[in-house]
């Protein structure tokens, strides 16, 4: 693998700093007004004094609904774009790279702009993956790289790690695909019993119905958020999934039965030590045993609880070798640890491993384990 040491993010910050230094009247702005913008600000603040020049957060006019954010003014784009001065600098602080590129291209010539990638775990750890950290486990990454079943997977792994370390997403975005979970890798897989961990509001089930049709006989959906569960049931009934085809599990997926704290944050909800509510969790093995079901396809997008969910599916995986589609971008070592966990459960020769990226901005990286037999 070719992983670069040079951090594009630092080069961008230096470039913005030079622009700001060119005029004492110049200001820094962050385009965006949510968690990603805060992460950008935190990242810059730890590496440069240019945050002292932060004048305001900028939002598209349609999203202008508050006057201040984190003690700084919030201003609509239409007003800001008319007030730009020579040397002003802007950091695009939201996750959609396509929208970020469009915003940068629209900046006037007298303004410097930057957009770079921060991994999902930056929100919790407030750090990326430094090159030295990667190097400490480079042999493990190289071993996994060689183990991947096709060239697209290897390219995706290299580009993803490279982007985590240096913030440059150009190579990764070229590899972005459509058809998350349902694509040529999974079209011929067994799908009778589909286990959906992190079912949210039923979007994956709807996609499965459109892709597999009546091949899915039973859906088992883990979703601890009661509001999401209500929306899920309404959505999947609307797309033709009858109640006898759907088992709703009002719990999070985990290694076994427990009660844990849970952060209810929409599509990014997950188990955290400081979560705002308490939920019940249980294992795939326990739930399927109770329901008298096997498993043919297991999808996991559980915001960092994937490893514990795999541990709780060990008996199921050993017995049935279901197809596994596991999100592998929530923690720095997910790629290594999730693959190793699957092999520990099923053995080295049970699965072929593939990697696909759906984006944008270092999210929706999916590890596929396709049974060999």
C-alpha positions in Angstrom: 0.0 0.0 0.0 1.1 3.5 -0.7 0.1 5.6 2.3 1.4 9.2 2.2 2.9 10.9 5.2 2.2 14.5 4.1 -1.1 15.8 5.6 -3.1 17.8 3.1 -5.1 19.3 6.0 -2.0 20.9 7.5 -1.0 22.3 4.0 -4.5 23.7 3.7 -4.3 25.4 7.1 -1.0 26.9 6.2 -2.3 28.2 2.9 -5.3 29.8 4.7 -3.0 31.3 7.3 -0.9 33.0 4.6 -4.1 34.5 3.1 -5.2 35.8 6.5 -1.7 37.2 7.1 -1.9 39.2 3.9 -4.4 41.7 5.5 -5.1 42.7 9.1 -8.7 43.1 8.1 -9.1 39.6 6.7 -11.3 37.1 8.6 -11.8 33.3 8.8 -15.2 31.8 8.3 -16.5 28.3 8.7 -19.2 27.3 6.3 -21.5 25.0 8.2 -23.2 25.1 11.6 -23.2 21.6 13.1 -20.9 18.9 14.6 -18.7 18.6 11.5 -18.1 22.4 11.6 -17.1 22.1 15.3 -14.7 19.2 14.4 -13.1 21.3 11.7 -12.7 24.2 14.2 -11.2 21.9 16.8 -8.8 20.4 14.4 -7.6 23.8 13.2 -7.4 25.2 16.7 -5.0 22.5 17.8 -2.7 23.1 14.9 -2.8 26.8 14.2 -3.7 30.2 15.6 -5.9 31.2 12.7 -9.0 30.2 14.7 -8.4 33.5 16.5 -9.5 35.2 13.3 -12.8 33.3 13.1 -15.5 35.9 12.5 -18.6 33.9 12.0 -20.3 30.7 10.8 -21.9 30.8 7.4 -25.0 28.8 6.3 -27.0 28.5 3.2 -30.0 30.9 3.3 -32.5 28.0 3.6 -30.8 26.9 6.8 -30.4 30.3 8.5 -32.5 29.9 11.7 -30.3 31.2 14.5 -28.1 34.2 15.1 -25.2 32.7 17.1 -23.4 29.4 17.3 -20.7 28.5 19.9 -20.5 32.2 20.8 -19.9 33.4 17.2 -22.4 35.1 14.8 -24.2 33.0 12.2 -24.8 34.8 8.9 -26.6 33.7 5.7 -24.6 33.0 2.6 -26.2 35.8 0.5 -25.1 38.4 3.0 -21.6 36.9 3.6 -20.8 36.6 -0.1 -21.4 40.4 -0.6 -19.2 41.3 2.4 -16.1 39.2 1.6 -12.8 41.1 1.8 -9.4 40.5 0.2 -7.6 37.8 2.1 -10.7 36.3 3.8 -10.6 32.5 4.2 -13.3 29.9 4.6 -13.3 26.3 5.7 -16.2 24.1 4.5 -17.4 22.5 7.6 -20.0 19.9 6.5 -19.7 16.3 5.4 -21.1 16.3 1.8 -18.0 16.6 -0.3 -20.0 17.3 -3.5 -21.7 20.3 -1.9 -18.3 21.4 -0.4 -16.6 21.3 -3.8 -19.5 23.3 -5.3 -19.2 25.9 -2.5 -15.5 26.2 -3.0 -15.9 26.7 -6.8 -18.3 29.5 -6.2 -15.9 31.5 -4.0 -14.6 34.8 -5.5 -11.0 35.0 -6.5 -10.0 37.1 -3.5 -11.0 34.4 -1.1 -9.1 31.3 0.0 -11.1 28.2 0.7 -10.4 24.6 1.9 -12.3 21.4 2.5 -10.7 18.4 4.0 -11.8 15.1 5.4 -11.9 14.1 9.1 -12.8 10.5 10.1 -16.0 9.7 11.9 -14.3 8.9 15.1 -12.9 12.5 15.3 -16.2 13.4 17.0 -15.3 11.2 20.0 -11.6 10.9 20.0 -10.7 14.4 18.7 -7.9 12.8 16.6 -7.4 11.3 13.2 -5.1 8.4 12.4 -1.5 9.7 12.5 1.0 8.1 10.1 3.0 6.7 13.1 -0.1 5.0 14.4 -0.7 3.4 11.1 2.9 2.3 10.9 2.7 0.6 14.2 0.2 -1.8 12.8 1.3 -1.7 9.1 2.0 -5.5 8.9 -1.6 -6.2 9.9 -2.9 -3.8 7.4 -0.7 -5.3 4.7 -1.9 -8.8 5.6 -5.5 -7.7 5.3 -4.8 -5.9 2.0 -3.4 -9.1 0.5 -6.4 -11.1 1.8 -9.0 -8.9 0.0 -10.7 -10.7 -2.8 -10.5 -8.2 -5.7 -8.6 -5.2 -6.9 -11.4 -2.8 -6.2 -11.3 -3.8 -2.5 -7.6 -3.2 -2.3 -7.8 0.2 -4.0 -10.6 1.2 -1.6 -8.7 0.1 1.5 -5.6 2.0 0.4 -7.5 5.2 -0.5 -9.6 5.1 2.7 -6.6 4.8 5.0 -4.7 7.4 3.0 -7.6 9.8 3.4 -7.9 9.2 7.1 -4.2 9.9 7.6 -3.8 12.9 5.3 -7.3 14.2 4.6 -7.1 14.0 0.8 -10.2 12.3 -0.5 -9.7 12.6 -4.3 -8.7 9.0 -4.8 -11.4 7.7 -2.5 -14.2 9.6 -4.1 -13.3 8.1 -7.5 -14.0 4.7 -6.0 -17.4 5.6 -4.6 -20.2 3.2 -5.6 -24.0 3.0 -5.4 -26.0 0.0 -4.2 -24.9 -0.2 -0.5 -25.5 -3.8 0.7 -27.3 -4.7 -2.5 -25.1 -5.0 -5.5 -23.3 -7.6 -7.7 -21.4 -8.9 -4.6 -24.6 -9.9 -2.9 -27.1 -10.5 -5.7 -26.7 -14.3 -5.7 -26.4 -14.7 -1.9 -29.0 -16.5 0.1 -31.5 -14.0 1.5 -34.4 -16.0 3.1 -33.8 -14.7 6.6 -32.4 -11.1 6.6 -31.1 -9.7 9.9 -31.0 -5.9 10.0 -28.9 -4.5 12.8 -29.3 -0.8 13.1 -32.6 -0.8 11.1 -33.3 2.9 11.6 -36.5 3.7 9.8 -36.6 0.8 7.4 -34.6 2.1 4.5 -32.5 -1.0 4.3 -35.5 -3.3 4.4 -37.1 -1.3 1.6 -34.0 -1.6 -0.5 -33.8 -5.3 0.2 -37.4 -5.8 -1.0 -36.7 -3.8 -4.2 -33.5 -5.9 -4.7 -34.5 -9.4 -3.6 -38.3 -9.3 -3.9 -40.0 -12.4 -2.4 -36.6 -14.1 -1.9 -36.6 -12.6 1.6 -39.1 -14.7 3.7 -38.3 -13.1 7.0 -36.9 -9.8 8.2 -35.5 -9.5 11.8 -34.9 -5.8 12.7 -32.9 -4.6 15.7 -33.7 -0.9 16.5 -33.8 0.4 20.0 -35.3 3.9 19.2 -39.0 3.6 19.6 -39.7 6.6 17.3 -37.6 5.0 14.6 -39.4 1.6 15.1 -42.8 3.2 14.5 -41.6 4.8 11.3 -39.9 1.6 10.3 -43.1 -0.4 10.6 -45.1 2.1 8.6 -42.5 2.3 5.9 -42.0 -1.5 5.4 -45.7 -2.2 5.5 -46.1 0.5 2.7 -43.6 -1.4 0.5 -45.5 -4.7 0.9 -43.8 -6.4 3.9 -46.6 -8.0 5.9 -46.5 -8.4 9.7 -45.8 -12.1 9.5 -42.6 -11.4 7.5 -41.3 -8.9 10.0 -39.9 -9.4 13.5 -39.2 -6.1 15.3 -36.7 -6.3 18.1 -36.9 -3.1 20.2 -33.3 -3.5 21.4 -29.8 -2.7 20.2 -27.6 -5.5 18.9 -24.8 -6.5 21.2 -22.8 -9.5 22.5 -25.5 -10.5 24.9 -28.4 -9.2 27.1 -27.6 -6.0 28.9 -28.9 -2.5 29.6 -26.7 0.3 28.2 -26.7 4.0 27.6 -27.7 5.2 24.1 -27.4 8.5 22.3 -30.6 9.1 20.3 -29.2 11.2 17.4 -31.2 10.2 14.4 -29.3 8.2 11.8 -26.1 8.4 14.0 -27.7 7.0 17.1 -25.5 4.6 19.0 -24.4 3.1 22.3 -22.2 5.5 24.2 -21.1 5.9 27.9 -22.8 9.4 28.1 -26.0 8.5 26.1 -29.1 10.4 26.9 -31.4 7.3 27.3 -31.1 3.8 28.6 -31.8 0.9 26.2 -31.9 -2.9 26.3 -29.6 -4.9 24.1 -29.3 -8.5 23.1 -27.4 -10.8 20.8 -28.4 -12.1 17.4 -27.8 -15.6 18.7 -30.4 -15.2 21.5 -33.0 -13.5 19.4 -32.8 -16.0 16.5 -32.9 -19.0 18.9 -36.0 -17.5 20.6 -37.7 -17.0 17.2 -36.6 -20.4 15.8 -34.8 -18.8 12.9 -31.6 -19.2 10.9 -29.7 -16.4 9.2 -28.8 -15.9 5.5 -27.8 -12.2 5.4 -26.7 -10.0 8.3 -26.3 -6.3 7.8 -24.6 -4.2 10.6 -24.5 -0.5 10.8 -24.6 0.1 14.6 -22.4 3.1 15.1 -19.3 1.4 16.6 -21.0 -1.7 18.1 -20.2 -3.9 15.2 -17.5 -6.0 17.0 -19.8 -6.7 19.9 -22.6 -7.6 17.5 -20.3 -10.1 15.7 -19.4 -11.6 19.0 -23.1 -12.0 19.8 -23.7 -13.7 16.4 -20.9 -16.3 16.8 -23.1 -19.4 17.0 -25.2 -18.1 14.1 -22.2 -17.4 11.9 -20.6 -20.8 12.7 -23.9 -22.7 12.0 -25.1 -20.9 8.8 -22.3 -18.9 7.3 -24.6 -16.0 6.4 -23.4 -13.2 4.1 -22.1 -10.3 6.3 -22.3 -6.7 5.4 -20.5 -4.8 8.2 -19.9 -1.0 8.4 -16.2 -0.6 9.1 -15.6 3.2 9.5 -16.7 4.1 13.0 -13.4 3.3 14.8 -9.8 3.6 13.8 -9.0 -0.1 13.8 -12.4 -1.4 12.6 -11.0 -2.9 9.4 -8.5 -5.0 11.3 -10.6 -5.9 14.2 -13.8 -6.7 12.4 -12.1 -8.9 9.9 -10.2 -10.7 12.6 -13.3 -11.2 14.6 -15.1 -12.9 11.7 -12.2 -15.1 11.1 -11.9 -16.0 14.7 -15.5 -17.1 14.7 -15.7 -18.8 11.3 -12.1 -19.8 10.5 -9.7 -18.5 7.9 -11.3 -20.2 4.9 -15.0 -19.6 5.5 -15.3 -16.2 3.8 -14.0 -14.0 1.0 -13.6 -10.4 2.0 -14.5 -7.4 -0.1 -14.5 -3.7 0.6 -16.7 -1.0 -0.9 -17.1 2.7 -0.2 -20.4 4.6 -0.6 -19.4 8.0 1.0 -19.3 10.8 1.2 -16.4 11.9 3.4 -15.1 8.8 5.1 -18.5 7.3 5.9 -20.3 4.2 4.7 -17.3 1.9 4.2 -18.7 -1.6 4.1 -16.8 -4.8 4.7 -18.5 -7.7 2.9 -17.8 -11.3 4.0 -19.2 -13.6 1.3 -19.3 -17.3 2.2 -17.1 -19.5 0.0 -19.5 -22.4 0.1 
